[in-house]
């Protein structure tokens, strides 16, 4: 079926070329600030020759893309009759280099001539615009056809009555106020810079003609209804109430009939479902009288359900973690308009190849062909509504414009398979009546999730109205979340990341490039991406996170946060490593991959029992309520190391945190904690949770038997019905006891450097700052006390530790701007976290050795560098990060205090 669509595209392109008048012009685009691999492939006689609307195809059409006449103006009420002084390449925005104008104009005229093919005689002729930014007036042969407002939606005119024999004139007047007016515009700004970009004014999507019958089909709304075993189809037509027929083609034909303007169901029995892993599409052919159009659709369902103890979004009834990017859809040569269809496809192909399964289309609505590629390649789409201007309250007129365009965006994309979520607002930019707007979108399209405001935890956001289907936080660099899912709303991280790298010669020439965190080399950038992305599984299993959006696939103007440079010429990371960690995240969300070498706890997922955890007591496994107030023994008994399977390294074994060398194992189907168990008895293989979320663990010794709880006891069991599938599904969450090594609370200790050549130095504070100095028993009392710390239960987490100064009681080591220092406890949550460190098994072995991990920067450890002490990470952006001595520099010998 897909090959037939491709063939149809090629045939339609050939027809368009044959029907498009060639312009005898010496026109050439202007040089762009950065050239993409497709810049020089742009044809000035037939740019973007593909049929622009894959969901409503006709075999005859005529592209009007190409060189048009152009002139700025101050008056859009008197269309010009003579030749205009400049030339512009349609459909590229006038600010783009490809347009040949490369400047902004508030008001402008476009003009060209065309001839209707003789073969269209006796039929109506439609003039179609993919999109024009922002208000347009269209005249054919001096006849005003209408005025359209809205920069992101397609519109058409029946121009039959305005045509004449031979050559015809078309004039398009455009008003593009950008941010001087309250209009939906996304990131466009007259004065670009930072996160605001060059405007994309005028005609920016394909313009074309096509013949129709006097009564013709105008739109196909395809709503898959998997539960009912069919496609709910609404055929919109120029005249409602007409008889229509639909054919679904896939290895055979299914035919159904209905009436235009009303929904009817086409049976699709035993449907082949669409998903990112299997983006299967059906062909669709619809006729109404003598009019016939082609299209396609995917069968899939979107919803939400309580799975594995958390409310999750579902695709085809299953939780599919949405791992995506913040795709802004800008090009250095064409701005809003990709130079070619190959370029448009490239961005999505690369994101899919990197292991992503979702793309958040950020405050822009793309062309129909972009959505076609998302459908075909298998990328879920979270679709933003382009925002009003940020930082000011919109006028009543602006709000009305926004709401009108929002309605059209939702209505016009009912047929897009890949869209799974609507996002009306972003970070509160131009936000108004968010609760009502979310309800409005849900009423327009109940088949998809609605996220009232992505990043409602920040920026210009109004108070969360509490409705919609999604709680959405933004956190840079992150990842992290500030809230939890509820019983009605799933949790997602709408933006995080923003890691940057300079690539000279491939940056926007403003000289003001930035990122949320800069890295020095591609290797460091990749390592940092792997680090932060590796934290997602803990958020998925422990916090109920259901989706995340990394900023971003390519650099955009001043922003240099991409996997690619803005010109798509340079890969800024090791793509194999990126794909590997992305696949690990998806596998962890699917319940099939567990974090080797990490501490975890097993949370029950059975409804009403989700406060219980697997723990061992006197050698026997059972479940018990564990919470923040539980004692140390209970928390440690409920904590296990994830190890490679003792009998099969592709499976897993679980070692007790507080009884090293003892593992969970089955004996006569009951689960115990024992030393030296039979390897197969202590090995468990992971499967997606039997209840639809979390992880289920099958015994390697007894295939078909799964770890389950029953009346607080833990057994191996086969499916006995009832609550079995819930009971045999676990969430392996961040451990209740977060330290993998022990420090003696209440004792005074000194931490000695282990790095060869520097082992005579110890951690100390001096003048408020932490550093290392040579201190021994002969040093002054002040120096020895400065190097001595009382071990306290962690101020932010009792399973970790805080280090209180011996000679300045009430003052603790904490990090601030990465530097370790001594400061008084100010009682804030930030201080408590900055002063809490989890003791972990040493990065370099040795008696008494330990590494100290920051609790709020989990990949960072206390590290000495050139006498100073920081929290540092492998491959980070700072001078003290990484390096060959990192493991030794982050390992300390825990010894009796030198100073009391």
C-alpha positions in Angstrom: 0.0 0.0 0.0 2.8 2.4 0.9 4.5 1.7 -2.4 1.3 2.7 -4.2 1.2 6.0 -2.3 4.7 6.6 -3.3 3.9 5.8 -6.9 0.9 8.1 -6.8 3.1 10.9 -5.5 5.5 10.5 -8.3 2.8 10.4 -11.0 1.1 13.5 -9.5 4.5 15.3 -9.5 5.0 14.5 -13.2 1.5 15.8 -14.0 2.2 19.0 -12.0 5.5 19.5 -13.9 3.7 19.1 -17.2 0.9 21.5 -16.2 3.1 24.2 -14.6 3.9 27.1 -17.0 7.6 27.7 -17.1 8.7 31.2 -16.1 11.2 32.8 -18.4 13.2 34.4 -15.6 16.7 34.8 -14.5 15.5 34.6 -10.9 17.9 33.1 -8.4 17.4 32.8 -4.6 19.6 34.8 -2.3 22.4 33.1 -0.4 21.2 31.9 3.0 23.1 32.5 6.2 23.6 28.7 6.3 23.0 26.3 3.4 21.4 22.9 3.9 22.1 19.9 1.7 18.9 20.7 -0.2 19.4 24.4 -0.8 20.8 24.0 -4.3 18.2 21.4 -5.2 15.3 23.9 -5.1 13.8 24.5 -8.5 12.8 28.0 -9.4 10.3 26.7 -12.0 8.7 24.0 -10.0 9.6 24.1 -6.3 8.0 21.5 -4.0 6.4 19.6 -6.9 4.8 16.9 -4.7 1.0 16.8 -4.5 0.6 18.9 -1.3 -2.4 17.1 0.3 -1.9 13.4 0.7 -5.2 13.0 2.5 -7.4 14.3 -0.3 -5.6 13.5 -3.6 -6.9 14.1 -7.1 -5.1 12.9 -10.2 -5.3 16.3 -12.0 -3.9 19.4 -10.6 -1.6 22.4 -11.5 1.0 23.8 -9.2 1.3 27.5 -9.0 4.6 27.4 -7.1 7.4 29.2 -8.7 8.4 32.8 -9.5 5.7 35.4 -8.8 5.9 39.2 -9.1 6.2 41.0 -5.7 5.9 44.4 -4.2 5.5 45.9 -0.7 2.5 48.1 -0.2 0.7 50.2 2.4 -2.8 49.5 0.9 -4.4 46.1 0.4 -7.7 47.5 -0.9 -6.5 48.3 -4.4 -4.8 45.4 -6.1 -2.2 46.3 -8.7 -2.9 46.0 -12.4 0.6 46.4 -13.8 3.8 44.6 -13.4 5.3 44.5 -9.9 8.9 45.5 -9.5 10.4 42.4 -7.7 10.2 38.7 -8.0 9.6 36.1 -5.2 9.8 32.4 -5.2 6.6 30.8 -3.9 6.1 29.1 -1.4 9.0 30.4 0.7 8.4 33.1 3.3 9.6 36.5 2.2 12.1 36.7 5.0 13.8 33.6 3.8 16.8 33.5 1.4 15.0 31.0 -0.9 12.2 33.6 -1.5 14.7 36.0 -3.1 13.3 38.8 -0.9 15.0 38.1 2.4 13.4 41.0 4.4 10.1 41.6 6.3 7.2 43.6 4.9 4.0 44.2 6.9 1.9 44.4 3.7 2.7 43.0 0.3 1.3 41.9 -3.1 2.0 38.8 -5.0 1.0 38.5 -8.7 1.3 35.9 -11.5 -0.6 34.6 -14.5 -1.8 31.1 -15.2 -3.7 29.2 -17.9 -6.3 26.6 -17.2 -5.6 23.4 -19.1 -8.1 22.8 -21.9 -8.9 19.4 -20.6 -10.6 21.0 -17.5 -13.3 22.5 -19.6 -16.8 22.1 -18.2 -15.6 21.5 -14.6 -15.2 23.8 -11.7 -11.7 25.1 -10.8 -10.5 25.3 -7.2 -7.6 27.6 -6.1 -6.0 26.1 -3.0 -3.6 27.7 -0.5 -1.7 25.5 1.9 -1.1 28.4 4.3 -0.5 32.2 4.1 0.9 34.2 7.1 -1.3 35.9 8.2 -4.2 37.7 6.5 -4.7 37.4 2.8 -7.0 38.8 0.1 -7.2 37.0 -3.2 -8.3 38.4 -6.6 -8.6 36.6 -9.9 -8.9 38.8 -12.9 -9.8 41.7 -10.6 -12.6 39.8 -8.8 -12.1 39.7 -5.0 -12.7 36.1 -4.0 -12.4 36.6 -0.3 -10.3 37.4 2.8 -8.7 34.8 5.0 -7.2 35.2 8.4 -5.0 32.6 10.0 -1.4 31.7 9.2 -1.6 27.9 9.7 -4.6 26.5 7.9 -5.4 25.6 4.3 -8.2 27.4 2.4 -9.7 27.4 -1.1 -11.8 29.4 -3.5 -14.0 28.2 -6.3 -12.7 30.6 -9.0 -14.8 29.2 -11.9 -16.9 32.3 -12.3 -13.9 34.6 -12.3 -12.0 32.8 -15.1 -11.6 33.9 -18.6 -10.2 32.2 -21.7 -6.5 32.1 -22.1 -4.3 33.9 -19.6 -5.6 34.7 -16.1 -4.2 37.0 -13.4 -4.1 36.2 -9.8 -3.2 38.7 -7.1 -2.7 37.9 -3.4 -2.4 40.7 -0.9 -1.0 39.8 2.5 -0.9 41.6 5.8 1.8 40.1 8.2 1.9 42.1 11.4 3.9 39.5 13.3 4.1 40.5 17.0 2.8 44.1 16.5 -0.7 42.6 16.6 -2.3 39.9 18.8 -2.3 36.9 16.4 -1.2 33.3 16.7 2.4 33.4 15.6 4.5 31.0 17.7 8.1 32.1 17.9 8.1 34.7 15.1 9.3 38.1 16.1 10.0 41.3 14.2 13.1 41.8 16.4 14.3 38.2 16.5 16.9 36.9 19.0 17.4 34.3 21.7 14.4 31.9 21.7 12.5 34.2 19.2 13.0 33.7 15.5 12.9 35.4 12.2 9.3 35.9 10.9 7.9 33.7 8.1 5.5 36.1 6.3 3.4 35.7 3.2 2.7 32.5 1.2 4.6 29.7 2.9 2.9 26.6 1.6 2.1 25.3 -1.8 -0.5 27.1 -4.0 -2.3 25.0 -6.6 -5.3 24.6 -8.9 -7.4 21.5 -9.4 -10.6 20.7 -11.3 -13.6 19.3 -9.6 -17.2 18.4 -10.4 -19.9 21.0 -9.6 -20.4 19.2 -6.3 -17.1 18.1 -4.8 -15.5 16.6 -1.7 -13.7 19.1 0.5 -12.4 17.1 3.4 -12.2 13.6 4.8 -12.4 13.1 8.6 -11.2 9.7 9.5 -11.6 8.6 13.2 -10.5 5.1 13.8 -12.8 3.2 16.2 -10.8 0.2 17.2 -13.3 -0.9 19.8 -16.1 -0.9 17.2 -14.0 -2.6 14.6 -14.2 0.2 12.0 -13.4 3.6 10.7 -15.8 6.4 11.5 -15.7 8.5 8.4 -17.2 11.9 7.7 -17.0 13.1 4.1 -17.3 16.9 4.0 -18.5 18.3 0.7 -19.4 21.5 -1.1 -23.1 20.4 -0.7 -24.1 18.3 2.4 -26.5 15.4 2.2 -24.9 13.8 -0.9 -24.5 10.1 -1.2 -20.9 9.0 -0.8 -19.1 5.7 -1.1 -15.9 4.6 0.6 -13.4 1.9 -0.3 -10.8 0.6 2.2 -8.1 -1.2 0.4 -5.6 -3.6 2.0 -5.2 -7.0 0.4 -8.9 -6.8 -0.6 -11.7 -4.2 -0.6 -14.2 -3.1 2.0 -17.0 -0.9 0.7 -19.4 1.3 2.7 -21.8 4.0 1.9 -23.0 7.1 3.7 -24.1 10.7 3.3 -21.8 13.7 3.1 -21.6 15.9 6.2 -22.5 13.0 8.6 -20.4 10.2 10.1 -20.8 6.6 9.0 -18.8 3.6 9.8 -16.6 1.5 7.5 -16.0 -1.9 8.9 -12.3 -2.8 9.3 -12.4 -6.2 10.9 -9.3 -7.6 12.6 -7.6 -4.3 12.0 -3.9 -4.1 11.5 -3.2 -1.5 14.1 -0.9 1.5 13.6 1.9 2.1 16.1 5.4 3.6 16.1 6.8 0.1 15.9 4.4 -0.8 13.0 3.1 2.3 11.3 0.6 0.4 9.1 -1.7 2.6 6.9 -4.8 1.6 4.9 -5.6 3.1 1.5 -8.9 5.0 1.2 -10.9 5.9 -1.9 -14.0 8.0 -1.6 -16.5 9.0 -4.3 -19.4 11.5 -4.2 -21.3 11.6 -7.5 -18.6 12.0 -10.2 -16.0 13.3 -7.8 -13.4 10.9 -6.4 -10.5 11.4 -4.0 -7.8 9.2 -2.5 -6.5 9.1 1.0 -5.3 6.9 3.8 -5.7 6.2 7.5 -4.3 4.2 10.4 -6.3 2.2 12.9 -5.3 3.0 16.4 -6.9 4.1 19.7 -5.7 6.8 22.1 -6.8 6.8 25.8 -5.6 6.6 29.4 -5.9 3.9 32.0 -4.6 3.1 35.5 -1.7 0.7 34.7 0.9 -0.6 37.1 -0.2 1.8 39.8 -0.1 5.0 37.7 -2.5 6.7 35.3 -0.9 6.2 31.9 -1.7 7.3 28.3 -2.5 4.3 26.1 -2.0 3.6 22.5 -4.1 0.6 21.3 -4.9 -0.1 25.0 -1.2 -0.3 26.0 1.1 2.1 27.8 3.7 3.3 25.3 6.1 5.8 26.8 6.3 8.8 24.5 10.0 9.6 24.0 10.2 12.7 21.9 11.9 15.9 20.8 10.9 19.6 20.6 10.6 19.9 16.8 10.3 23.6 15.9 10.3 23.2 12.1 12.7 26.0 11.1 15.2 26.0 8.2 18.1 28.5 7.7 17.3 28.7 3.9 13.5 28.5 4.0 12.5 29.4 7.6 9.0 27.9 8.0 9.3 26.1 4.7 11.6 23.1 4.2 13.5 23.6 0.9 12.3 20.2 -0.5 10.1 17.3 0.5 13.2 15.2 1.0 14.4 17.8 3.6 11.0 17.7 5.3 11.1 13.9 5.5 14.8 14.0 6.6 14.1 15.6 10.0 11.5 13.0 10.9 13.6 10.1 9.6 16.5 11.1 11.7 14.5 11.4 14.9 13.0 8.0 14.3 16.5 6.6 13.6 17.7 8.1 16.9 15.2 5.9 18.7 12.5 8.5 19.4 8.9 7.5 18.9 7.2 10.9 19.3 7.7 14.5 18.2 6.2 17.5 19.9 5.5 20.0 17.1 6.3 23.2 18.9 3.9 26.1 18.5 3.8 25.7 14.7 1.4 23.8 12.5 3.2 22.0 9.6 2.1 21.3 6.1 0.0 18.3 5.2 3.0 16.5 3.9 4.8 16.7 7.2 1.9 14.9 8.9 2.0 12.3 6.1 5.6 11.5 6.8 4.9 11.3 10.6 2.0 8.9 9.8 4.1 6.8 7.5 7.3 6.7 9.5 5.6 6.0 12.8 6.0 9.0 15.1 3.4 10.0 17.5 2.7 13.8 17.4 1.9 16.1 20.2 0.6 19.1 18.4 0.9 22.6 19.8 -1.3 25.5 19.0 0.8 28.4 17.8 0.8 30.9 20.7 -0.2 34.5 21.0 2.6 36.9 21.9 4.3 36.0 25.2 4.6 38.5 28.0 1.4 40.4 27.5 -2.3 39.8 27.8 -4.0 39.6 24.5 -6.9 41.8 23.5 -10.4 40.5 23.1 -9.8 40.6 19.3 -6.6 38.6 19.8 -8.3 36.0 21.9 -11.1 35.6 19.3 -8.5 35.1 16.6 -6.7 32.5 18.6 -9.8 30.6 19.4 -10.9 30.6 15.8 -7.6 29.3 14.6 -7.5 26.7 17.4 -10.8 25.4 16.2 -9.6 25.1 12.7 -6.4 23.4 13.7 -8.3 20.7 15.5 -11.0 20.3 12.9 -8.6 20.2 9.9 -6.4 17.5 11.4 -9.0 15.0 12.5 -7.7 12.6 9.8 -4.1 12.6 11.0 -3.2 9.2 12.5 -0.1 10.3 14.3 -1.6 13.1 16.4 -2.2 11.7 19.9 -2.3 14.9 21.9 -3.4 18.6 21.6 -1.5 21.3 23.4 -3.4 24.7 23.4 -0.9 26.7 25.4 2.9 26.6 26.1 4.4 28.0 29.3 1.4 30.4 29.6 2.4 32.4 26.5 -0.8 34.3 25.6 -2.8 32.0 27.9 -6.4 32.9 28.8 -9.2 30.9 30.2 -7.1 27.7 30.0 -9.7 25.5 31.7 -12.4 26.5 29.2 -10.0 26.2 26.3 -9.0 22.7 27.3 -12.6 21.7 27.6 -13.3 23.2 24.2 -10.6 21.2 22.5 -11.8 18.0 24.2 -15.3 18.7 22.9 -13.9 19.2 19.4 -11.9 16.0 19.5 -12.7 13.6 22.3 -10.5 10.9 20.6 -7.2 12.4 21.7 -5.6 13.6 24.9 -5.6 17.4 25.8 -2.8 19.0 27.6 -4.1 22.5 28.7 -0.6 24.0 29.0 2.8 22.5 28.5 5.1 23.8 31.1 2.3 24.9 33.5 4.9 24.9 36.3 6.8 27.9 34.9 7.1 31.1 33.1 3.9 33.0 32.2 1.5 30.3 33.2 -1.7 31.0 35.0 -2.7 28.8 37.9 -3.4 25.2 36.8 -7.2 24.8 36.2 -6.9 21.1 37.0 -8.7 19.8 34.0 -7.5 18.3 30.7 -5.8 14.9 30.5 -2.2 15.9 31.3 0.1 17.4 34.0 3.1 18.9 32.2 6.3 20.3 33.7 9.3 21.8 32.1 12.8 21.5 33.6 16.1 22.6 32.1 18.5 20.8 32.1 16.7 18.1 34.0 15.1 15.7 33.7 12.8 16.0 36.7 9.3 16.6 37.7 7.7 18.7 40.4 4.3 17.0 40.5 2.7 13.5 40.4 0.1 12.1 38.1 -3.5 12.1 39.4 -6.4 9.8 38.9 -7.5 11.9 35.9 -4.3 13.3 34.5 -1.1 11.6 33.3 2.3 13.1 34.0 4.7 14.2 31.3 7.9 16.3 31.0 7.1 18.7 28.2 10.6 20.1 27.8 14.1 19.2 29.2 17.6 19.0 28.0 18.9 21.9 25.9 22.5 20.7 25.8 24.7 22.7 23.5 27.9 22.5 21.4 29.6 25.2 19.3 30.3 24.1 15.7 32.1 26.9 14.0 31.0 27.6 10.5 27.6 26.0 11.1 26.0 28.6 13.4 23.6 31.4 12.7 25.7 34.5 12.1 24.2 36.7 14.9 27.1 35.8 17.2 24.6 35.3 20.1 24.3 31.5 20.2 23.4 29.9 23.5 22.3 26.6 25.1 21.0 25.7 28.6 24.3 23.9 29.2 27.3 24.1 26.9 29.6 21.1 26.4 33.1 21.3 25.0 33.3 18.4 22.5 30.9 16.0 20.7 32.0 13.2 23.0 31.2 15.3 26.1 27.9 16.3 24.6 27.0 12.7 23.9 28.1 11.5 27.4 26.0 14.3 29.0 23.0 13.4 26.9 23.4 9.7 27.9 23.7 10.8 31.6 20.5 12.9 31.8 18.5 10.5 29.6 19.5 7.6 31.8 17.7 9.2 34.6 14.3 8.9 32.9 13.6 5.3 33.9 13.6 6.2 37.6 11.1 8.9 36.8 9.0 6.5 34.8 8.9 3.8 37.4 9.1 5.9 40.5 7.2 9.1 39.7 4.8 7.9 37.0 6.3 9.9 34.2 4.7 8.9 30.9 6.4 11.0 28.3 9.4 13.4 27.8 10.5 15.9 25.2 14.2 16.7 24.6 15.2 20.1 23.3 15.8 19.7 20.4 16.5 17.8 17.1 18.4 20.6 15.3 19.9 24.0 16.3 17.5 26.9 15.5 19.0 30.3 14.8 20.6 31.4 18.1 19.8 28.2 19.9 22.5 25.5 19.5 20.8 22.7 21.4 20.4 20.2 18.5 21.5 16.8 17.6 22.2 18.4 14.2 23.5 21.9 13.4 20.9 24.2 12.0 22.0 23.5 8.4 21.6 19.8 9.0 25.3 19.4 7.9 26.9 18.1 11.1 25.9 15.5 13.6 26.8 16.9 16.9 26.6 13.6 18.9 27.4 10.0 18.5 24.1 8.9 17.1 24.7 5.2 17.9 25.1 6.0 21.6 22.0 8.3 21.5 19.9 5.5 20.0 21.2 3.0 22.5 20.2 5.0 25.5 16.9 5.9 24.0 16.1 2.3 23.4 17.1 1.5 27.0 14.6 4.1 28.2 11.8 2.6 26.1 12.7 -0.9 27.2 12.7 0.2 30.8 9.2 1.9 30.4 8.0 -1.4 28.7 9.2 -3.3 31.8 11.8 -5.4 29.9 15.0 -3.8 31.0 16.2 -3.2 34.5 19.1 -1.0 35.7 22.0 -3.3 36.4 24.1 -2.3 39.4 21.5 0.0 40.9 19.4 -0.2 44.0 15.6 -0.7 43.5 12.5 -1.5 45.5 9.6 -3.6 44.3 6.3 -1.7 44.6 3.0 -3.6 44.5 0.7 -2.4 41.7 -2.5 -4.1 42.7 -5.1 -1.4 43.3 -5.5 -0.4 47.0 -2.2 -2.1 47.8 0.2 0.3 46.1 1.8 1.4 49.4 3.2 -2.0 49.9 6.7 -3.2 48.9 8.5 -6.5 48.7 10.8 -7.0 51.7 12.5 -9.8 53.4 12.0 -10.6 57.0 13.8 -13.4 58.8 14.8 -14.8 55.4 11.2 -14.9 53.9 9.9 -12.5 51.3 6.6 -10.8 51.9 5.0 -7.4 51.3 4.7 -4.6 53.8 3.7 -0.9 53.9 6.8 1.2 53.6 6.8 5.0 53.7 9.1 7.9 54.5 8.6 7.3 58.3 9.6 3.6 58.2 12.6 2.6 60.2 16.0 1.9 58.7 15.8 -1.8 58.8 12.5 -2.0 57.0 13.7 0.4 54.3 16.9 -1.6 53.8 15.1 -4.9 53.8 12.9 -3.5 51.0 16.0 -2.5 48.9 17.8 -4.8 46.5 20.7 -4.6 44.0 19.9 -5.5 40.4 22.5 -8.0 39.2 22.9 -10.0 36.0 21.0 -13.3 36.3 23.0 -15.9 38.0 22.0 -18.6 35.5 21.3 -16.3 32.5 23.0 -12.9 32.1 20.2 -11.7 29.9 17.8 -12.1 32.9 18.2 -10.7 36.5 19.0 -11.6 40.1 18.2 -9.5 43.1 20.8 -9.2 45.9 19.8 -8.0 49.3 21.1 -4.5 50.1 21.9 -5.2 53.8 22.9 -8.9 53.4 25.5 -8.9 50.7 25.7 -12.2 48.8 22.1 -13.2 49.6 19.5 -13.2 46.9 15.8 -13.6 46.3 15.2 -17.1 45.2 12.3 -19.6 44.9 12.1 -22.8 46.9 9.0 -24.9 46.5 7.4 -21.8 44.8 7.8 -19.6 48.0 10.3 -16.7 47.7 13.1 -16.5 50.3 16.4 -14.5 50.8 19.3 -16.9 50.9 23.0 -17.2 50.4 24.5 -19.4 47.6 21.1 -20.3 46.0 20.7 -22.5 43.1 21.4 -20.1 40.2 18.2 -20.8 38.2 16.1 -20.5 41.4 17.5 -16.9 41.9 17.1 -15.8 38.3 14.1 -14.0 36.9 13.4 -12.9 33.4 11.5 -9.7 32.7 8.3 -9.3 30.7 6.0 -6.3 30.1 3.7 -6.1 33.1 0.9 -8.6 32.8 -1.6 -5.9 34.0 -0.5 -3.5 31.2 2.1 -1.5 33.2 5.3 -2.2 35.2 7.3 -5.4 35.0 6.5 -9.0 35.5 9.2 -11.5 36.5 9.2 -15.1 35.2 11.2 -17.7 37.1 14.1 -19.1 35.1 13.8 -22.3 37.1 10.0 -22.6 36.5 9.0 -21.2 33.1 5.4 -19.9 33.1 5.6 -19.1 36.8 5.7 -15.4 37.8 6.6 -13.6 41.0 3.4 -12.5 42.7 2.1 -11.5 46.1 -0.7 -13.3 47.8 -2.0 -12.4 51.3 1.2 -10.5 51.9 3.3 -13.5 51.1 5.4 -13.7 47.9 5.2 -16.8 45.7 5.7 -18.1 42.2 2.4 -18.7 40.5 0.7 -19.3 37.2 -2.4 -17.4 36.1 -5.1 -18.2 38.6 -7.4 -15.4 37.5 -8.9 -12.8 39.8 -6.2 -10.3 40.8 -3.3 -12.5 39.5 -2.2 -10.2 36.7 -2.1 -7.2 39.0 -0.4 -9.2 41.8 2.2 -10.5 39.3 3.1 -7.0 38.1 5.6 -4.9 40.0 7.0 -1.4 39.7 10.8 -1.5 40.2 11.2 2.0 41.6 14.1 4.0 43.1 15.2 2.3 46.3 13.8 3.1 49.7 17.4 3.0 51.0 19.4 5.2 48.6 22.9 4.7 49.9 24.7 1.7 48.7 27.4 2.1 51.3 27.2 2.9 55.0 28.4 5.8 57.1 28.2 5.7 60.9 25.6 8.4 61.9 26.8 10.4 64.9 30.5 9.6 64.4 33.1 12.2 63.5 35.0 11.2 60.3 37.7 12.5 58.0 37.7 11.9 54.2 41.1 11.3 52.7 42.0 11.6 49.0 42.7 8.3 47.3 44.2 9.7 44.1 47.8 8.4 43.7 50.3 11.0 44.6 47.8 13.0 46.7 46.8 10.6 49.4 48.3 12.8 52.1 45.5 15.3 51.5 42.1 15.4 53.2 38.8 17.1 52.7 38.5 20.2 54.8 36.9 23.7 54.9 38.8 26.9 55.0 37.3 30.3 55.0 34.0 28.7 54.3 35.0 26.8 51.1 35.9 23.2 50.8 39.3 22.1 49.5 41.9 19.5 50.2 45.1 20.1 52.2 47.9 18.1 53.7 46.7 17.5 57.3 47.9 14.9 59.7 48.1 14.2 63.5 50.8 16.9 63.8 48.7 19.7 62.2 47.1 22.4 64.3 43.9 21.7 66.1 42.0 24.2 63.8 43.2 22.4 60.7 42.4 19.0 62.1 38.9 20.2 63.2 38.3 21.8 59.8 39.0 18.4 58.3 36.5 16.6 60.6 32.8 16.2 60.0 30.0 14.6 62.1 27.9 12.2 60.0 24.3 13.1 60.2 21.2 11.5 58.6 20.6 13.3 55.4 18.8 16.6 55.8 16.7 15.9 52.7 16.7 12.1 52.8 17.3 9.9 55.9 18.9 7.1 53.8 21.7 9.4 52.8 24.0 11.7 54.8 24.9 15.2 55.6 28.3 16.3 56.9 28.2 18.7 59.8 31.4 20.7 60.7 32.9 19.6 64.0 34.0 23.1 64.9 31.0 25.0 63.5 28.0 23.1 64.8 24.9 23.7 62.7 27.0 24.3 59.5 27.1 21.7 56.8 29.0 21.0 53.6 26.7 21.9 50.7 27.2 22.6 47.0 26.3 25.9 45.4 27.1 26.5 41.7 28.9 23.1 41.9 31.5 24.3 44.5 31.5 22.6 47.9 31.3 25.0 50.8 30.4 25.2 54.5 27.2 27.1 55.3 24.5 27.4 58.0 21.3 25.5 57.5 18.8 28.1 56.3 15.9 25.6 56.5 15.1 25.7 52.8 14.4 22.7 50.7 17.2 23.8 48.4 19.8 23.8 51.2 18.7 20.4 52.5 19.1 18.9 49.1 22.4 20.6 48.4 23.7 19.4 51.7 22.7 15.7 51.3 24.9 13.1 49.8 24.3 9.4 49.3 27.2 7.1 50.2 27.8 4.7 47.3 30.2 1.9 46.7 33.5 3.4 45.8 34.4 4.1 42.2 37.9 2.9 43.1 38.1 -0.1 45.5 39.8 -0.1 48.8 39.2 -0.7 52.5 37.0 2.1 53.9 36.6 3.8 50.5 33.4 5.5 49.6 32.0 7.9 46.9 29.6 10.7 47.8 26.7 11.2 45.4 24.7 14.4 45.3 21.1 13.6 46.0 19.7 16.4 43.7 22.2 15.9 40.9 22.3 12.1 40.8 25.1 11.8 38.2 27.4 14.2 40.2 29.9 13.1 42.9 32.0 15.0 45.4 35.4 15.4 43.6 38.7 17.3 44.3 40.4 19.1 41.4 43.5 21.3 41.8 42.9 21.4 45.6 39.3 22.7 45.3 36.3 20.5 45.8 33.2 20.4 43.6 30.4 18.1 42.6 31.4 16.8 39.2 30.2 14.4 36.6 31.7 12.4 33.7 31.7 14.5 30.5 30.1 17.5 32.0 30.5 21.1 30.8 32.7 22.3 33.6 36.5 22.3 33.7 36.4 20.0 36.8 34.2 17.4 35.2 35.4 14.1 33.8 39.0 13.4 33.0 41.2 10.3 33.5 41.5 10.7 37.2 37.7 11.2 37.8 37.1 7.8 39.4 40.0 8.2 41.9 39.2 11.9 42.6 35.6 11.0 43.5 36.7 8.2 45.8 37.5 9.0 49.5 38.8 6.9 52.4 36.4 7.2 55.3 38.6 7.2 58.4 38.4 8.3 62.1 38.3 12.1 62.5 41.6 13.9 62.8 40.0 16.6 65.0 37.7 15.2 67.6 
